[in-house]
């Protein structure tokens, strides 16, 4: 980890115990930014970050309707601010707050997308814009969107009305815990997916028993002569069962002899399998 990253990490770790530092004047901000940009002064970077904590908190406050901890949103915003400070060019004659707002919002948005629901509801840039647009609209609308409202939002963002309707349905869905707690009288995916018949241990034992049976059956068949194996395959393993008379003609013996050979082979297989 670079020295710059370590310095900013220490800054982030001390945010909870520090009060908001005073806001810098344009001259003070420019002077500190020059020190960082030209000389890599980490002390200047720290002062710039701390001086904009209040700005980050103000932006994070605008996302309080997403059900996430305000402290977490501020922390993510601070990460965006640190990235902005590192890339800030004071010679562009732009205030740091104007430059940093993009980075701050980007980190907060990414955090919301990852933590607002278990299932990711927005992946493309258009879907992300639609997500925040709808969240703002639903703050003032307590029922489902009308066709006119959906068309207005779709026209504003350059997306299909169907995309707006689909995103609204995603917003209305609630996450469900996989496991059920003892004090809850609810049904969860764990109960739907569980197989009450066999546990994983029982399934493993069953698979091993099946493999063992197949191995013993193979050994038992290996103990038979070719004629006996052919008789069993012709009588039991083929789609069309071969008659005793057909096998009798094949081997030049009576049908009764074929039946005796069949019974003898079956008896020998049973004995080997029961060992």
N, C-alpha and C positions, 0 to 999 in steps of 0.2 A: 504494500500500500504506500502511495506517495506521501511526502511530508505534508502536502496541501490537504489531502484527504484525511490524514490523521488529525490535523489541526481542526478541520471542520467537524470531524467526529466528536472531538472533545467539546466543541461548541454546542453541538446538538445534545450531548449528554448533560450539559449544564443548564438547559433551557428551563427545566421545571423549577429550579430553585432561584432563578433570576427574575427580577422585575423587568418590564420593558424599558430599555435604555431610551434616552431622549432622541428625537428625530434630528437627523443631520441637516445642516443648511446646505444649499447647493454647492457652496464653496468648500465646505468640509468634505462632502461626499466626493467632489471632484478630486480634491487633494489626496484622499485615501485611495481612490480608484487609480490614480496615477502611480502611487507608490506600489500598488499591487501589480498593475499592468507592466510597468517599466522595470521594477526591481524585485518582483515576487515577494513582497512584504506580507507574510502571513498574519502579522498583527493587524495590518490594515484590512485584510480579508475578514478577519474575525469581527472587527468593529463595524464593517459594512453589513455583515450578516445580522449581528445583534441589533443594529439600529433599524433594521427592517422587520423585526419580529412582529411589531404591531400591525404592519401592513399584511403580513402573512395571516395573522389571526383574523383580520378583517375579511380577507378573501375566504378563509376557511369557514367563517361564520355563515357565509352565503350558501353553504352546503349542509346546513343543520337538518334539513328535511329528509335526509337519506337514511336516518336511523343509525348512523355510525358515530363513534365517540369523537367529540370535538377535539380532544387532545391528539387523537390519532391523525385527524385531518390536518391539524396544525403541524404535526411532526412531518407528515408527507410534504406539506407545503414548504417547510424549511429545507427539505432535501432539494426541492426544485429551486429555491432561492440560492442555495449553495452552488448548484450547477450554473445558475445565471451569473453569480458573482465571479466564478472562475472564467466565464466567457465574456464578461463585460468589457467593452472597449470605450473608455472615457473620451477618447478623441472624436467619437461620433456625435458628441454634444447632445446626448439623450440621457434623461434621468434613469437611474438604476431601477426604480420602481416600474417605469414604463417598459423597460427591457425585460424585467424579471417576471412580470405578471404571466406571460406565456408559460414559462418554466414552472411556476408555482401551480397554475391551474392544471398543467399537463400531469404533474405528479399526483395531484389530488384526484383527478379524473381516473388515472390508472388504478389508484387505490380503491376507488369506488367500484370500478368495473370488476376488480378481483374479489371484493369483499361484500358487495351489496347482496348478492345471491350466490348460492353454491354453484349453480349452473351459469356459465357466462352468457349474458343476454345480448351483448353487442360486440362485434368483431371488426366490422369495416368502419371506415371513417364516417360514412353516411349514417350508419346505425348508431354510432356514438353521438353524433349531432342530434339525431332523432330522439335518442334516449333522454338527453338533458332537456330538449325542447318539450317533450311530453311531460317530464317530471315538473317542469315549471307550469305547464298548462293544468296538470292535475291538481296542483296546489290550490287552484281557484275553481276547479270543476269537480264536483263530488259524484257525478254520474258518468256513464260511458260517453265517449265523444259522439257527437252527432255527425252525420255525413258532411254537413257544411264545415264543421270544425276540422274534421279529418282532411277534407279537401284543401282547406286554408293552410294547414300545417304542411301538407304534402307540397303545395305550390310554393310555400315559403322556403322549403329546404330542397326543392327539386327532386323529390322522390315520389313513388307511386302512393296513391291513397291506401292500397292494400298493405304497403309496408308500414304505414302509420297504424292501421288497425291491428296488424300482427304484433307490433311493438307494444301497443297498449295492452294486448292480451298477456304478453310476457310480464308486464309490470304488475298486473293484477294477480299473478300466480304467487303463492307463498311457498317457501321452502318447508320441507317436512323432514323431521329427524329420522335417521335410519333406524335407530334403536328406540324401543319404548321403555319409559321409566315405570317403576312399580306403582307410583302414585297417579299414573295417567291412564284413563280409560279410553284409549285411542288406538287406531290401527296404523301401523307404520310399515314401510317397505320390508323391514326385517321379517315381519309376520307373513307378508305375502310371498317372500322369496324362500322362506325356510321350508325344508322338507321334513315333515314329522316322522317319516318312516325310518330313515337311516341317517346316522351322524357321519361326519367325514371319516371317523375311525372305522365305522362299520362298512362304509363303502370301500375303504382301503383293504380291509380284511376280505371283503367279498371279491374284489379284483384279484387278490393274491390266491384265494381259493379257486377261482375260475382258472387262473394260470396253472395252478398245480394240477387241477383236474385235466386240463388240456395236455399237460406234459405226461401225466400217467396214461391218458388215453392213447397218446402217440406211442408210448412204450408198449402198451398192451397190443396195439395193432401190429407193431413190429415183431411181436412173438408169433403172429399167425403166418401161415403159408400164403403164397400168392393167390391160390384158388379160393381159399376161405375169404381173403380180403375182397376179391372180385365179387364173390357171392353177396357179401354184406353191402358193398357199394351198389351193386345192381338192384338189390332188394330194398334198400333204405335211403341211399344218398342221391339217387337220381330222381329227376322230376317225374318220369314215367317208370313205375315199378316193374321190373322184369319178372316174368312168371317163372315158376319152378320148371315147367316143361321146356321153356326156351333155354334155361341154364343147363337142363339135363341134356338137351341136344348138343349144346356147346361143348360139354365135357364128356359126352358119351356114356352117361350113367343114367339111372332112373331118377324120376322126380322125387321119389321117396328118399333116395340117397342125397340129393341136393338139400332136402329139408333137414336131414340129419346133420349134414355138414354145417348148415346155417345155425341150427340150435347149438351145436358143439362150439362154434366160433363165438356165439353170443355168451354162452356159459363161461368160456375162457376169458372173455373180456370182463365180465362181471367179477370174476375171481381176482383178476389182476387189479381192477379198480378198487376193490374192497380191501386190498392188502394194506 
